Amino acid sequence: MKLWDKGFSVDQHIENFTVGNDREIDLHIAKYDIQASLAHAKMLRNINIISSEELQQLEEGLDILKKQIDEGSFVIEDQFEDVHSKIEAELTQMCGDVGKKIHTARSRNDQVLVACQLYYKENLSQIKALTKAFFDTLLVLAETHKDKLLPGYTHLQVAMPSSFGLWLSAYAEILVDDVHLLDAAQKMVDQNPLGSAAGYGSSFPIDREFTTKELDFSTLKYNVVAAQMSRGKSERTIAAVLGSLANTLSRFAMDICLYMSQNFDFIAFPDELTTGSSIMPHKKNPDVFELIRGKSNKVQALQTEMVLITNNLPSGYHRDYQLLKENMIAAIEEMKSILFIFNFSMQQMQAKEVDLNDEKYKYLFTVDSINNLVVEGQTFRGAYQAIGGQVQAGTYKADTGKKHSHIGSIHNLCLKDIKAKFPK
């Protein structure tokens, strides 16, 4: 069945190419099409297009289909083009001609659009919740290890003393920036497009305010052409936001891979979180973090794809939009998986003691030594030259009694403030 069927057959090659794998992808948006169809049916009753008895039949049919989706028994067979044609066919089988009335005053264009908007809206909220859980984990770890020394690096060279607390809370605070972007994307998709039909509205006296409230959108897209033009724009925006979050996670995963290596040896994880080598029995590999890094980098590539599919399309609907769904949905599902496993793994991180007697850390406290001389009355430039001279002559020795004393005061200032920054 096709919603646009006019009595002629389409060549099988054409059908296979145009349908693609929409049947599989559409399972992700099936429950949202049910939700939107129910709201649409109620609106049709309110404007006297269908009767109360007909609405009841449609409600009962949609409820049966919703239960199938929730149970995982809902299937889109090959004779259906997509989830929308499947649902209408099922309603027609259950309700007779009443099922054929559900499409009154809407197009598959706004049907797809509203289902996708509802999917994006709910899943962006889930991603924000997963990010908040990860944020909380990092701050707990930061508090736990706030006074434990961690060498700071610039240019991948030993630079200054830092701490595990500073490192962990840094990524927590960067996540706040990503959540601000998530909120912006959420606001963009929280606009009801239902009622825009094929992009030019409907001659029926539809009530778009009703469906907006029924679907819990904060507002509607008033201009029906703008509603259709939001398809593609929403995906580009979400892809950019996911890319920002993925960038944070990818960099963090790279830090962890470095810090787990023997050359750094700052952190460890339980054996059950690592993998091994088929020929080297001593190996404990950080595969989960390498995959987080790779998957996050893949998500960052999505924005380019969304831009290239849509950047030169004129107003109105175009079949190119069908190509947005697959990788957009895949990236959203992947991001939820990444955030869950990252949080799960980090909760089991073990911070190691750094051996300051190691030769490579002998200059870790030069900045503290300079600052100590300044406190004693020297000019900064004079102190810098004095310590620099000791380094060049090989006579420098750190004042271990005063080392990294600034770290604790920084933590006392920032941890509670970072926690307060997370958007509600």
C-alpha positions, -999 to +999 in steps of 0.1 A: +000+000+000+011+035-008-005+067+005-002+082-030-016+051-048-036+062-079-041+028-095-009+022-115+020+000-106+055+014-101+085-004-116+101-027-090+135-012-095+121+023-089+102+012-058+133-005-043+154+026-049+129+051-036+118+032-005+153+021+004+154+009+041+126+033+053+107+003+067+135-005+091+143+031+100+106+040+105+103+016+134+121+043+154+093+069+147+064+045+147+051+054+182+054+091+174+033+087+142+007+069+164+008+098+189+004+124+161-023+105+144-043+103+176-040+141+181-050+146+145-080+124+148-092+143+179-088+176+160-109+162+131-136+153+156-135+189+171-140+204+136-168+179+128-150+161+100-155+128+119-180+118+145-175+108+181-181+072+173-156+073+145-130+089+168-136+061+193-129+035+166-097+052+155-086+056+192-091+019+198-073+010+166-044+033+174-042+019+209-038-016+196-010-006+172+007+013+201+007-018+222+022-038+193+050-011+190+056-012+228+058-050+228+081-051+197+057-071+176+049-043+152+063-051+117+063-031+085+059-057+057+073-053+022+039-044+007+039-011+027+061+018+017+067+031+052+053+032+087+026+058+077+011+036+050+013+006+074-006+024+101-034+037+078-038+002+063-041-014+097-067+012+108-086+006+076-086-032+082-098-027+118-122+002+113-133-001+077-139+032+058-133+051+091-096+042+088-096+059+054-106+092+070-075+096+092-055+112+065-080+140+060-064+175+061-028+162+063-001+151+040+026+125+044+050+155+044+037+169+077+030+134+090+067+125+086+078+159+099+058+158+131+068+123+139+105+132+135+100+164+156+085+143+184+113+118+181+140+145+182+123+163+211+121+132+233+155+119+225+173+152+229+158+152+264+172+117+270+206+128+258+205+158+282+196+135+311+224+111+302+248+140+300+236+152+334+243+118+349+278+118+334+283+154+346+274+143+382+297+113+380+326+136+370+320+160+398+319+131+424+352+118+410+366+154+411+356+158+447+370+124+456+404+130+439+406+168+442+439+169+461+456+140+442+484+153+420+482+149+382+510+164+361+497+190+337+510+190+301+513+216+273+526+205+239+525+170+254+555+181+276+555+181+314+544+216+323+529+223+358+512+205+387+475+199+384+451+174+400+427+147+391+400+170+404+409+198+380+410+174+351+377+157+358+358+189+367+371+206+335+353+181+314+322+184+336+322+222+330+327+218+292+297+195+291+276+225+304+284+243+272+272+213+252+240+212+272+233+249+263+235+238+227+212+208+234+187+232+249+188+254+218+182+225+195+154+213+218+137+247+215+140+245+177+122+212+174+096+221+200+074+237+174+044+218+160+045+214+121+013+194+119-013+211+097+012+224+072+002+194+050+023+193+019+038+226+028+010+249+018-016+243+044-051+229+042-085+242+030-102+224+059-108+246+090-082+227+111-073+237+146-035+237+148-036+252+183-054+221+195-028+196+181+000+218+195-014+214+230-024+178+225+012+169+214+028+190+242+046+213+218+055+247+234+044+265+202+036+258+166+053+267+133+028+294+122+039+297+086+031+264+068+060+269+043+084+276+071+072+244+088+082+223+057+115+243+054+123+233+090+129+198+077+167+197+071+173+228+092+164+209+123+187+180+113+216+203+105+212+220+139+209+187+158+239+173+140+260+204+150+249+200+186+256+163+187+290+171+171+299+195+199+290+170+225+308+143+206+339+165+204+340+168+242+336+130+246+362+122+220+388+145+236+381+130+270+384+095+257+418+104+241+430+116+275+419+084+291+437+063+265+469+083+271+466+082+308+461+044+309+493+038+289+525+028+307+542+060+296+517+080+317+503+054+341+479+079+358+447+058+358+435+023+357+402+004+353+391-030+366+402-059+343+366-066+333+364-032+316+395-039+294+402-063+265+433-083+256+456-093+228+454-126+209+492-130+211+505-106+239+493-120+272+501-089+292+479-065+273+449-047+289+436-025+262+413+005+265+390-006+237+359+009+251+375+043+252+390+039+217+355+030+204+340+060+222+366+082+205+360+066+171+322+067+174+323+103+186+344+113+157+319+096+134+291+116+149+310+148+143+310+140+106+272+140+105+269+177+102+287+178+069+264+151+055+232+170+067+245+203+051+254+187+018+221+170+014+201+202+021+222+233+015+209+242-020+173+230-019+147+256-027+115+260-006+089+233-006+093+195-001+119+174-019+125+136-017+161+144-007+148+149+028+142+111+031+179+107+032+182+127+065+164+101+087+188+071+086+220+086+098+203+113+120+185+086+140+216+064+140+236+092+155+211+100+182+209+063+192+247+061+191+251+092+213+228+077+240+249+045+239+282+064+242+270+085+271+258+055+290+289+034+286+312+063+292+294+071+325+293+034+335+331+030+329+342+063+345+324+054+377+350+026+381+381+047+373+411+042+396+434+072+402+470+062+407+497+079+428+522+097+406+559+089+414+574+124+417+609+109+419+606+099+383+632+119+363+606+132+338+589+152+366+620+170+379+609+203+364+572+200+372+574+226+400+594+254+383+565+277+381+558+272+418+594+279+425+592+312+406+561+322+424+576+314+457+605+338+449+581+365+439+563+361+472+596+365+489+601+399+472+618+393+439+604+406+406+587+380+384+612+385+356+641+382+380+627+351+395+620+336+361+656+342+350+669+327+383+650+295+380+656+293+343+693+296+350+691+267+375+673+246+349+700+253+323+728+246+347+712+214+359+711+226+395+673+231+399+657+213+428+620+217+436+609+230+470+587+200+477+573+216+509+555+243+489+546+224+457+512+228+441+497+245+471+474+265+448+455+234+437+433+231+468+422+267+468+411+264+431+390+234+439+373+251+469+362+278+445+351+259+415+334+226+422+302+239+437+301+267+411+304+242+383+276+221+397+254+252+398+260+260+362+242+229+347+209+241+331+177+230+346 
